[in-house]
Amino acid sequence: MNLLKSRIWLFAGAVACSGLLAFAGTPPQRNKAGLSSRPKPRVVITDDPELDDNNTIIRALLYSTDYKIEGIIYTSSGVHWKGDGKGTKYTGHGEWDRVPGANCPCTSWRFAPDEHFIDTIADAYRQVYPNLKVHDSDYPTPDYVKSKIKWGNVEFVGDFSKDTDGSNLIKSLLLDDQPGPLYVTAGGGQSTIARALYSIHEQYVNTPQWYDIRDKVSRKLIIIPFGDQDGTYASYIEPNWSEVDEWRLAMVNFGYGVRGSLPPEDQMYVGAAWTEENISNRGPLGALYRVWGDGKQMAKGDMTDYFGLSGLTADQLKAMGYYVWTAPQEKGSFISEGDTPTFMNLLDNGLRAYEDSSFGGWGGRVRAETPQAGRGAQTPAVPAANNGGGGASGAPASNSALVANASPMQQPTNAGGQAGGRGAGGFGRGPRLPAQVAAVYARFFVAAQNDFAARLRWSVTPKYADANHNPIVTIEGPLNIAAKVGSTVSLRGKTSDPDGDSVVVKWWQYNDAGTYPGDITFSSADASTTSFQVPSDAKPGQTIHVILEGTDNGAPPLTTYQRVIVTVAP
């Protein structure tokens, strides 16, 4: 991704301070949950009916205090599509080619005829809302949440040949006059997003407003995907809307392979005992959370979803006809929330990750060497409305001629290369992270799991005093500082806790987020006040990211942060 595209949404004011140039005001006031009063990011969450998307939606609703949910949309992908209900068979290749006994070309793939997993989760949210409201008054009403659920383009892989309620919602949000970015996550494919953009182009391209509309939408939309799961980003969005920002995160691993990214001492957070105590047994939302051996399937007869079974080896599962693509685990243990990182950087935990894709947070960060997820993926055939075969241009088959003749849009083209991961379009698996980065990501995962456990406990706890809440961590002074080489940067933090818990503080350098390649030395890393000297080999313009981390001694222990960014001055 071109990092120059990344937009920084800072609330800045320049003042002089003790020989340093300060570029931001003091931190905002905190509410009783320890969250700031910053303007909430606007987010549309799109997911297909994979079991990890089910789990992601549960977590996303529990964090609906931290952002404004503008939509929750059912989508398709290369591994989940509904079909048109008319018996039309999809003739493209995909995951089904590797599944024993798959009867394809087929009319749908891994999509229950009456699929409603998002609505089911919203109904459970309604049951626990009275409790959640006690712990944070910013939880949206159940009626509001329900009103934001829409159906997107789910019929076939990468098909965006028609408007849907989901694409129309995204279109209306992109065209409205509310300030700030619109974050649209893509836990499945991006065909619904593509349709919204195509519809905007179709409506305005021959009008005097087109260039203004195009620029407005391009500045506003930030896509946060888990790969290009249906090829529509590579085949349509990027060629035709090249100024739209896409955050291709090197993600904190919440997925099926998370066990391989955690050190031994942190394996408990995906084990059966911890998961059952802190998630599965925590009320209506916890009961819907998919875990190993839970006896469930997202779609009946799905021969890739063997996760509900227990006590069977991989060979036994294969003998039963299952396509075993990840090793069986202990009954009751964590399976996956692979798409959760797509919204985690929008959380108001003090890491400020929503400000810039390179800052990093609980979801991960865009790194300069991050591979272009989905680039080079095979573009699936796009079914036409009348025959289910269609062309392979990536444009809506029924509208391809309009796209070809509608300058200045480019004609979508097939992208060469190999599909990455499972299914069409690829899942954007990145390279192994450096050890230092992997350690930070594992640290973030543990903090995020404890925080998730606390919010699930809120959902079943009617009294504020009977649950733990986030400590309050602030910095006295600016969060953005300019300092010359050799100067001393002094930092003072403050902590408190709404429950009266003690808070342990730690200062650390987020090396991967800063552009200065070396290390700094804190005068004291475990006291509220610290200082460090800007190293002699630092270059003007380089940045040093300093994190103040405060963790309480509640059950579970909760962590809040503040980030100070020091820019080396000339």
C-alpha positions as CSV (number, residue, x, y, z in Angstrom):
1,M,0.0,0.0,0.0
2,N,1.2,3.5,-0.7
3,L,1.7,4.9,2.8
4,L,1.4,8.4,1.5
5,K,-2.3,7.7,1.1
6,S,-2.7,7.3,4.8
7,R,-4.6,10.2,6.4
8,I,-3.9,11.4,9.9
9,W,-6.9,12.7,11.7
10,L,-5.3,14.7,14.5
11,F,-6.8,17.5,16.6
12,A,-3.8,19.7,16.8
13,G,-2.9,23.1,18.1
14,A,0.6,24.4,18.2
15,V,2.0,25.8,21.4
16,A,5.5,26.3,22.8
17,C,6.5,24.3,25.8
18,S,9.8,24.1,27.6
19,G,12.0,24.4,24.6
20,L,9.9,21.7,22.8
21,L,7.3,22.3,20.1
22,A,4.0,20.8,21.1
23,F,1.5,20.0,18.3
24,A,-1.5,18.6,20.2
25,G,-3.6,19.6,23.2
26,T,-3.9,17.7,26.4
27,P,-5.8,14.4,26.4
28,P,-9.6,14.5,26.4
29,Q,-11.5,13.9,29.6
30,R,-12.5,10.4,30.5
31,N,-15.9,8.9,31.2
32,K,-16.5,6.3,33.9
33,A,-15.4,3.4,31.8
34,G,-12.0,5.1,31.2
35,L,-12.7,5.8,27.6
36,S,-12.0,9.2,26.0
37,S,-14.6,11.6,24.7
38,R,-13.0,11.9,21.2
39,P,-15.2,12.0,18.2
40,K,-16.2,8.4,17.4
41,P,-15.0,6.8,14.2
42,R,-17.9,5.8,11.8
43,V,-17.7,2.2,10.8
44,V,-19.5,-0.2,8.6
45,I,-18.8,-3.9,9.4
46,T,-19.2,-6.4,6.6
47,D,-18.9,-10.2,7.3
48,D,-19.7,-13.5,5.6
49,P,-21.1,-16.5,7.6
50,E,-17.8,-18.0,8.6
51,L,-17.7,-19.1,12.3
52,D,-14.9,-16.6,13.0
53,D,-17.0,-13.8,11.6
54,N,-19.8,-14.9,14.0
55,N,-17.3,-14.4,16.8
56,T,-16.0,-11.2,15.4
57,I,-19.6,-9.7,15.4
58,I,-20.0,-10.6,19.0
59,R,-16.8,-8.8,20.0
60,A,-17.7,-5.8,17.7
61,L,-21.0,-5.2,19.4
62,L,-19.4,-5.3,22.8
63,Y,-17.2,-2.5,21.6
64,S,-19.9,-0.4,20.1
65,T,-19.2,2.2,22.7
66,D,-16.0,3.1,21.0
67,Y,-17.2,3.8,17.5
68,K,-20.4,4.6,15.7
69,I,-21.8,1.6,14.0
70,E,-23.3,2.8,10.7
71,G,-24.0,-0.6,9.3
72,I,-23.5,-4.3,9.8
73,I,-23.8,-6.1,6.5
74,Y,-24.1,-9.7,5.4
75,T,-21.6,-10.4,2.6
76,S,-20.3,-13.2,0.5
77,S,-16.7,-14.3,-0.3
78,G,-14.8,-17.0,-2.2
79,V,-15.8,-19.5,0.5
80,H,-19.3,-18.4,1.4
81,W,-22.0,-17.4,-1.2
82,K,-25.7,-17.8,-1.1
83,G,-26.8,-18.3,-4.7
84,D,-29.7,-16.6,-6.4
85,G,-32.4,-19.0,-5.2
86,K,-33.2,-19.9,-8.8
87,G,-31.1,-23.0,-9.2
88,T,-28.3,-21.1,-11.0
89,K,-25.0,-22.9,-10.8
90,Y,-21.7,-21.1,-10.3
91,T,-19.2,-22.5,-12.7
92,G,-16.0,-21.0,-11.3
93,H,-13.3,-22.7,-9.3
94,G,-12.6,-22.3,-5.6
95,E,-12.5,-24.1,-2.2
96,W,-15.0,-26.7,-3.4
97,D,-12.4,-28.1,-5.7
98,R,-10.6,-29.4,-2.7
99,V,-13.5,-30.7,-0.6
100,P,-14.2,-34.4,-1.0
101,G,-17.7,-35.1,-2.4
102,A,-18.4,-31.5,-3.2
103,N,-21.2,-31.4,-5.8
104,C,-20.0,-28.5,-7.9
105,P,-20.7,-26.5,-10.1
106,C,-23.2,-25.7,-7.4
107,T,-26.0,-23.4,-6.5
108,S,-24.6,-22.1,-3.2
109,W,-21.5,-22.7,-1.0
110,R,-21.4,-22.9,2.8
111,F,-24.4,-20.5,3.2
112,A,-27.4,-21.6,5.1
113,P,-30.7,-21.0,3.2
114,D,-32.1,-19.1,6.3
115,E,-28.8,-17.5,7.4
116,H,-29.3,-14.9,10.1
117,F,-26.3,-15.1,12.4
118,I,-25.9,-11.3,12.6
119,D,-29.6,-10.9,13.6
120,T,-29.3,-13.7,16.2
121,I,-26.3,-11.9,17.8
122,A,-28.3,-8.6,17.7
123,D,-31.2,-10.4,19.5
124,A,-28.8,-11.6,22.2
125,Y,-27.4,-8.1,22.5
126,R,-31.0,-6.9,23.2
127,Q,-31.1,-9.3,26.1
128,V,-27.9,-8.1,27.8
129,Y,-28.3,-4.4,26.9
130,P,-29.7,-3.4,30.3
131,N,-26.6,-4.7,32.0
132,L,-24.2,-3.3,29.4
133,K,-25.7,0.2,29.8
134,V,-24.9,0.1,33.5
135,H,-21.2,-0.2,32.8
136,D,-21.0,2.3,29.9
137,S,-23.8,4.7,28.9
138,D,-22.5,4.8,25.3
139,Y,-23.9,1.5,24.3
140,P,-26.3,2.0,21.4
141,T,-29.9,0.8,21.8
142,P,-30.9,-2.6,20.5
143,D,-33.3,-1.0,18.1
144,Y,-30.5,1.1,16.7
145,V,-28.3,-1.9,16.2
146,K,-31.1,-3.9,14.5
147,S,-31.8,-1.0,12.1
148,K,-28.2,-1.1,10.9
149,I,-28.3,-4.7,9.7
150,K,-28.5,-5.0,5.9
151,W,-28.0,-7.6,3.2
152,G,-25.2,-7.0,0.7
153,N,-24.2,-8.7,-2.5
154,V,-24.2,-12.4,-1.4
155,E,-25.4,-14.3,-4.4
156,F,-22.2,-15.3,-6.1
157,V,-18.4,-14.9,-5.8
158,G,-17.4,-11.3,-6.6
159,D,-20.8,-10.5,-8.2
160,F,-21.7,-6.9,-7.9
161,S,-24.1,-6.7,-10.8
162,K,-27.0,-5.2,-8.8
163,D,-27.7,-2.7,-6.0
164,T,-28.5,-4.2,-2.6
165,D,-29.7,-2.7,0.7
166,G,-26.1,-3.1,1.9
167,S,-24.5,-1.4,-1.1
168,N,-27.1,1.4,-1.0
169,L,-26.3,2.0,2.7
170,I,-22.6,2.3,2.0
171,K,-23.3,4.6,-0.9
172,S,-25.5,6.9,1.1
173,L,-22.8,7.1,3.9
174,L,-20.1,7.9,1.4
175,L,-22.2,10.7,-0.1
176,D,-23.4,12.3,3.1
177,D,-21.9,15.4,4.6
178,Q,-20.8,14.1,7.9
179,P,-17.1,14.8,8.6
180,G,-14.2,12.4,9.0
181,P,-13.5,9.1,7.4
182,L,-15.9,6.2,6.9
183,Y,-14.2,3.0,7.8
184,V,-15.6,-0.1,6.1
185,T,-14.3,-3.4,7.3
186,A,-14.2,-6.5,5.0
187,G,-14.3,-9.7,6.9
188,G,-15.6,-11.4,3.7
189,G,-15.3,-10.3,0.1
190,Q,-15.6,-6.7,-1.1
191,S,-18.3,-7.0,-3.7
192,T,-20.8,-5.0,-1.7
193,I,-18.3,-2.2,-1.3
194,A,-17.5,-2.4,-5.0
195,R,-21.2,-2.1,-5.9
196,A,-21.5,1.0,-3.8
197,L,-18.6,2.6,-5.6
198,Y,-19.9,1.5,-9.0
199,S,-23.3,2.8,-8.3
200,I,-21.9,6.2,-7.3
201,H,-19.9,6.3,-10.6
202,E,-22.9,5.2,-12.6
203,Q,-25.0,8.0,-11.1
204,Y,-22.6,10.9,-11.4
205,V,-20.0,10.1,-14.1
206,N,-21.8,12.2,-16.8
207,T,-22.6,15.1,-14.5
208,P,-20.7,18.2,-13.7
209,Q,-20.4,17.0,-10.1
210,W,-18.5,13.9,-10.9
211,Y,-14.9,14.9,-10.1
212,D,-16.0,16.5,-6.9
213,I,-18.0,13.4,-5.9
214,R,-15.1,11.1,-6.9
215,D,-12.6,13.1,-4.8
216,K,-15.0,13.3,-1.8
217,V,-15.6,9.6,-1.8
218,S,-11.9,8.8,-2.3
219,R,-10.9,11.0,0.6
220,K,-13.7,9.6,2.8
221,L,-13.5,5.8,2.4
222,I,-11.0,3.7,4.3
223,I,-11.3,0.0,3.6
224,I,-9.9,-2.4,6.3
225,P,-9.9,-5.9,4.8
226,F,-8.9,-9.4,5.8
227,G,-7.4,-9.9,2.3
228,D,-9.2,-9.7,-1.0
229,Q,-11.5,-12.7,-0.6
230,D,-13.5,-12.4,-3.8
231,G,-11.1,-10.5,-6.1
232,T,-13.2,-7.4,-6.4
233,Y,-10.6,-5.1,-4.8
234,A,-7.9,-6.1,-7.3
235,S,-10.2,-6.3,-10.3
236,Y,-12.4,-3.3,-9.7
237,I,-11.9,-1.1,-6.7
238,E,-8.1,-0.5,-7.1
239,P,-8.1,0.1,-10.8
240,N,-11.0,2.4,-10.8
241,W,-10.8,4.1,-7.4
242,S,-7.1,4.2,-6.9
243,E,-7.2,7.1,-4.3
244,V,-9.4,5.1,-1.9
245,D,-7.3,4.2,1.1
246,E,-7.0,0.5,2.1
247,W,-5.4,-0.5,5.3
248,R,-3.7,-3.8,4.6
249,L,-2.7,-4.5,8.2
250,A,0.0,-6.9,9.3
251,M,-2.5,-8.2,11.8
252,V,-2.4,-9.2,15.4
253,N,-3.3,-12.9,15.1
254,F,-6.8,-13.6,16.3
255,G,-7.3,-16.4,13.7
256,Y,-7.2,-20.1,13.3
257,G,-3.4,-20.1,13.7
258,V,-3.2,-18.0,16.8
259,R,-1.6,-20.8,18.9
260,G,1.5,-20.6,16.8
261,S,1.9,-16.9,17.5
262,L,1.6,-17.0,21.3
263,P,4.4,-17.9,23.8
264,P,3.8,-20.8,26.1
265,E,2.8,-18.6,29.1
266,D,0.0,-17.0,27.0
267,Q,-1.5,-20.3,25.6
268,M,-4.1,-20.2,28.4
269,Y,-5.9,-17.4,26.6
270,V,-7.0,-19.8,23.8
271,G,-7.3,-22.8,26.1
272,A,-10.6,-24.5,27.1
273,A,-10.5,-23.5,30.8
274,W,-10.0,-19.8,30.2
275,T,-12.4,-19.7,27.2
276,E,-15.2,-21.5,29.0
277,E,-14.9,-19.4,32.2
278,N,-14.6,-16.0,30.4
279,I,-16.5,-16.4,27.2
280,S,-18.7,-19.4,26.7
281,N,-20.4,-19.2,30.1
282,R,-21.0,-15.5,30.0
283,G,-24.7,-15.2,29.1
284,P,-26.5,-15.0,25.8
285,L,-23.6,-13.5,23.8
286,G,-21.1,-16.0,25.2
287,A,-23.4,-18.8,24.4
288,L,-23.4,-17.9,20.7
289,Y,-19.6,-17.7,20.6
290,R,-18.2,-20.7,18.5
291,V,-15.7,-22.9,20.3
292,W,-14.2,-26.3,19.6
293,G,-16.6,-29.2,20.1
294,D,-19.7,-27.0,20.6
295,G,-21.9,-29.3,18.4
296,K,-22.7,-26.5,15.9
297,Q,-22.3,-25.8,12.2
298,M,-22.8,-22.5,10.5
299,A,-24.4,-24.3,7.6
300,K,-25.8,-27.8,7.8
301,G,-23.7,-30.4,6.0
302,D,-20.7,-28.1,5.6
303,M,-17.8,-30.5,5.2
304,T,-15.2,-27.8,6.1
305,D,-16.8,-27.0,9.4
306,Y,-15.9,-29.9,11.6
307,F,-15.2,-27.6,14.6
308,G,-18.4,-28.6,16.4
309,L,-17.1,-32.2,16.8
310,S,-14.8,-33.3,19.6
311,G,-12.6,-36.3,20.4
312,L,-11.7,-37.1,16.8
313,T,-8.3,-37.0,15.1
314,A,-7.7,-35.3,11.8
315,D,-7.5,-38.7,10.1
316,Q,-10.8,-39.7,11.6
317,L,-12.4,-36.5,10.4
318,K,-11.0,-37.1,6.9
319,A,-12.4,-40.6,7.0
320,M,-15.8,-39.0,7.6
321,G,-15.5,-36.9,4.5
322,Y,-14.4,-33.6,6.1
323,Y,-11.9,-31.3,4.5
324,V,-9.5,-30.9,7.4
325,W,-7.5,-27.7,7.0
326,T,-6.5,-27.0,10.6
327,A,-5.7,-29.3,13.4
328,P,-8.4,-30.3,15.9
329,Q,-8.1,-28.8,19.4
330,E,-9.4,-29.4,22.9
331,K,-13.1,-29.2,23.4
332,G,-14.3,-25.8,24.6
333,S,-11.2,-24.0,23.4
334,F,-10.8,-20.9,21.2
335,I,-11.3,-21.5,17.5
336,S,-10.9,-18.1,15.7
337,E,-11.8,-14.5,15.3
338,G,-9.7,-14.0,12.1
339,D,-11.6,-10.8,11.0
340,T,-11.5,-9.1,14.4
341,P,-8.4,-7.1,13.7
342,T,-10.3,-5.2,11.0
343,F,-12.1,-3.1,13.6
344,M,-9.7,-3.3,16.6
345,N,-7.6,-0.3,15.7
346,L,-10.8,1.9,16.0
347,L,-11.0,1.2,19.7
348,D,-10.6,4.1,22.2
349,N,-7.9,2.4,24.3
350,G,-5.4,5.2,24.1
351,L,-3.2,3.7,21.4
352,R,-4.6,6.2,18.8
353,A,-4.4,3.5,16.1
354,Y,-7.4,5.0,14.2
355,E,-5.4,8.1,13.5
356,D,-3.0,6.6,11.0
357,S,-2.6,3.1,9.5
358,S,1.1,3.0,10.5
359,F,0.5,3.7,14.2
360,G,-0.5,0.2,15.2
361,G,-2.8,-1.1,17.8
362,W,-4.7,-4.2,18.9
363,G,-5.5,-5.0,15.3
364,G,-1.9,-4.6,14.0
365,R,-0.5,-2.0,11.7
366,V,0.4,-1.3,8.1
367,R,4.1,-1.9,7.7
368,A,6.1,-0.7,4.8
369,E,7.1,-4.3,3.9
370,T,3.5,-5.6,4.2
371,P,2.7,-7.6,1.1
372,Q,-0.1,-6.4,-1.1
373,A,-2.8,-8.6,0.2
374,G,-5.0,-9.8,-2.6
375,R,-2.8,-8.4,-5.3
376,G,-2.1,-11.0,-7.9
377,A,-5.1,-13.0,-6.9
378,Q,-7.1,-14.9,-9.4
379,T,-10.2,-12.9,-10.3
380,P,-13.3,-15.1,-10.1
381,A,-15.8,-15.1,-12.9
382,V,-18.7,-12.7,-12.2
383,P,-22.1,-14.3,-12.7
384,A,-24.4,-12.4,-15.0
385,A,-28.0,-12.0,-13.8
386,N,-29.4,-14.2,-16.5
387,N,-27.0,-17.2,-16.8
388,G,-24.7,-17.5,-13.8
389,G,-21.6,-17.8,-16.0
390,G,-20.8,-14.3,-17.1
391,G,-17.5,-12.8,-18.0
392,A,-14.4,-12.5,-15.9
393,S,-13.8,-8.8,-16.1
394,G,-14.6,-8.1,-12.4
395,A,-17.2,-5.5,-13.5
396,P,-20.9,-6.3,-13.1
397,A,-21.6,-8.5,-16.1
398,S,-24.8,-6.8,-16.9
399,N,-23.1,-3.4,-16.9
400,S,-19.7,-4.2,-18.4
401,A,-20.3,-2.2,-21.5
402,L,-21.2,0.9,-19.5
403,V,-17.9,0.5,-17.5
404,A,-15.9,0.2,-20.7
405,N,-17.3,3.4,-22.1
406,A,-17.5,5.5,-18.9
407,S,-14.3,7.6,-18.9
408,P,-12.4,8.4,-16.6
409,M,-13.0,5.0,-15.0
410,Q,-10.7,2.2,-16.2
411,Q,-12.0,-1.0,-17.6
412,P,-11.6,-3.6,-14.9
413,T,-9.0,-6.3,-15.8
414,N,-8.1,-9.7,-14.6
415,A,-5.1,-9.7,-12.2
416,G,-2.6,-12.5,-12.9
417,G,-0.8,-14.6,-10.4
418,Q,-1.9,-17.1,-7.8
419,A,-4.6,-17.0,-5.2
420,G,-3.3,-16.8,-1.7
421,G,-4.7,-18.8,1.2
422,R,-8.1,-20.5,1.0
423,G,-10.5,-19.6,-1.8
424,A,-10.6,-17.1,-4.5
425,G,-8.9,-13.8,-4.0
426,G,-6.6,-14.9,-1.2
427,F,-6.5,-14.1,2.4
428,G,-3.3,-12.0,2.5
429,R,-1.2,-14.1,4.9
430,G,1.9,-12.0,5.6
431,P,5.4,-13.1,6.3
432,R,6.6,-14.1,9.7
433,L,6.9,-10.9,11.8
434,P,10.2,-9.9,13.4
435,A,10.5,-11.3,16.9
436,Q,10.2,-7.9,18.6
437,V,7.0,-7.1,16.7
438,A,5.6,-10.6,17.4
439,A,6.2,-10.0,21.1
440,V,4.2,-6.8,21.0
441,Y,1.4,-8.4,19.1
442,A,1.2,-11.3,21.6
443,R,1.1,-8.7,24.3
444,F,-1.7,-6.9,22.6
445,F,-3.6,-10.1,22.1
446,V,-3.5,-10.9,25.9
447,A,-4.6,-7.4,26.8
448,A,-7.5,-7.6,24.2
449,Q,-8.6,-11.0,25.5
450,N,-8.8,-9.7,29.1
451,D,-10.7,-6.7,27.9
452,F,-13.1,-8.8,25.9
453,A,-13.7,-11.0,29.0
454,A,-14.5,-7.9,31.1
455,R,-17.1,-6.7,28.6
456,L,-18.7,-10.1,28.5
457,R,-18.8,-10.0,32.3
458,W,-20.5,-6.6,32.1
459,S,-23.2,-8.2,29.9
460,V,-24.3,-10.5,32.8
461,T,-23.6,-8.1,35.7
462,P,-26.4,-5.6,36.7
463,K,-24.3,-3.7,39.2
464,Y,-21.4,-1.5,38.3
465,A,-19.5,-2.3,41.5
466,D,-19.6,-6.0,40.7
467,A,-17.3,-5.9,37.6
468,N,-13.9,-4.5,36.6
469,H,-13.5,-1.4,34.5
470,N,-10.6,0.1,32.6
471,P,-8.1,2.2,34.4
472,I,-7.7,5.8,33.4
473,V,-4.4,6.7,31.9
474,T,-3.5,10.3,30.9
475,I,-0.4,12.3,29.9
476,E,0.1,15.7,31.4
477,G,1.1,17.8,28.4
478,P,1.0,17.3,24.6
479,L,0.8,13.9,22.9
480,N,2.8,15.1,19.9
481,I,6.2,16.7,20.5
482,A,9.1,17.9,18.5
483,A,12.5,17.6,20.2
484,K,16.1,18.1,18.9
485,V,18.9,15.6,19.0
486,G,20.5,15.4,22.4
487,S,17.6,17.1,24.2
488,T,15.8,15.5,27.1
489,V,12.1,14.7,26.8
490,S,10.3,14.6,30.1
491,L,7.0,12.8,30.4
492,R,4.5,12.7,33.2
493,G,1.7,10.2,33.3
494,K,-1.3,10.0,35.6
495,T,-3.4,7.0,36.4
496,S,-6.6,6.3,38.4
497,D,-9.1,3.5,38.5
498,P,-12.9,3.8,38.7
499,D,-13.0,0.6,40.9
500,G,-10.3,1.7,43.3
501,D,-7.8,-0.9,42.0
502,S,-4.1,-0.3,42.0
503,V,-2.6,0.4,38.6
504,V,0.9,-0.7,37.5
505,V,2.5,1.5,34.9
506,K,5.1,0.8,32.3
507,W,6.7,3.0,29.6
508,W,7.9,1.3,26.4
509,Q,9.1,2.3,23.0
510,Y,6.9,1.0,20.1
511,N,9.9,0.5,17.8
512,D,7.9,-0.8,14.9
513,A,5.6,2.2,14.8
514,G,8.4,4.8,15.0
515,T,10.7,5.6,12.1
516,Y,13.8,6.1,14.3
517,P,15.5,2.6,14.0
518,G,17.3,2.6,17.3
519,D,16.4,2.3,21.0
520,I,15.9,4.9,23.6
521,T,16.6,4.5,27.3
522,F,14.0,5.6,29.9
523,S,15.2,7.1,33.2
524,S,12.5,4.9,34.8
525,A,10.3,2.6,32.9
526,D,8.0,1.7,35.8
527,A,7.2,5.1,37.4
528,S,4.6,7.7,36.4
529,T,7.3,10.2,35.5
530,T,10.1,9.4,33.1
531,S,12.5,11.0,30.6
532,F,14.8,10.0,27.8
533,Q,17.4,11.7,25.7
534,V,16.8,11.9,21.9
535,P,19.7,9.8,20.6
536,S,22.6,11.4,18.8
537,D,22.1,9.3,15.7
538,A,18.5,10.3,15.2
539,K,17.7,12.2,12.0
540,P,15.3,15.2,11.6
541,G,11.9,14.0,10.8
542,Q,12.2,10.6,12.3
543,T,9.6,9.6,14.9
544,I,9.8,7.9,18.3
545,H,6.6,6.3,19.6
546,V,6.4,6.1,23.4
547,I,3.6,4.1,25.1
548,L,2.5,4.6,28.7
549,E,0.7,1.4,29.7
550,G,-1.4,1.1,32.8
551,T,-2.8,-2.2,34.0
552,D,-5.0,-2.6,37.0
553,N,-5.1,-5.6,39.4
554,G,-8.8,-6.3,38.9
555,A,-10.3,-9.5,37.6
556,P,-9.6,-9.7,34.8
557,P,-6.7,-7.2,34.7
558,L,-7.5,-4.4,32.3
559,T,-5.0,-2.2,30.4
560,T,-5.3,1.4,29.0
561,Y,-2.6,3.3,27.1
562,Q,-1.4,6.7,26.1
563,R,0.9,7.2,23.1
564,V,3.3,10.1,22.8
565,I,4.9,10.7,19.4
566,V,8.2,12.5,19.4
567,T,9.4,13.9,16.1
568,V,13.1,14.7,15.8
569,A,13.4,18.5,15.1
570,P,16.0,20.0,12.8
